[in-house]
Amino acid sequence: MATSQQQPVKQSSNFSGSASDLRKQQVDKAHHARKLQELNLKKEFILTQRTSNPGRRAALEAALAHIEAEIQALG
């Protein structure tokens, strides 16, 4: 009968924390990616809007500036 040997799972060399720290880092990275995707979708939606109403256009420009600032803040 062959015996099975379990080898420990290696963590990446640039991470020296515990498993819970690694999990938190992965969750934070996923949250950041989802937030960036959400902002880019909002930006795309605003850019596709067409209007001749000056008030609506000003609101869209303000919303676009706000979203672009949030994207910059996320880095």
Secondary structure as the mmCIF struct_conf table of DSSP 4:
data_model
#
loop_
_struct_conf.conf_type_id
_struct_conf.id
_struct_conf.beg_label_comp_id
_struct_conf.beg_label_asym_id
_struct_conf.beg_label_seq_id
_struct_conf.end_label_comp_id
_struct_conf.end_label_asym_id
_struct_conf.end_label_seq_id
HELX_LH_PP_P HELX_LH_PP_P1 ALA A 2 SER A 4
HELX_LH_PP_P HELX_LH_PP_P2 GLN A 6 SER A 12
TURN_TY1_P TURN_TY1_P1 SER A 13 ASN A 14
BEND BEND1 GLY A 17 GLY A 17
HELX_RH_AL_P HELX_RH_AL_P1 ALA A 19 THR A 48
HELX_RH_AL_P HELX_RH_AL_P2 PRO A 54 LEU A 74
#
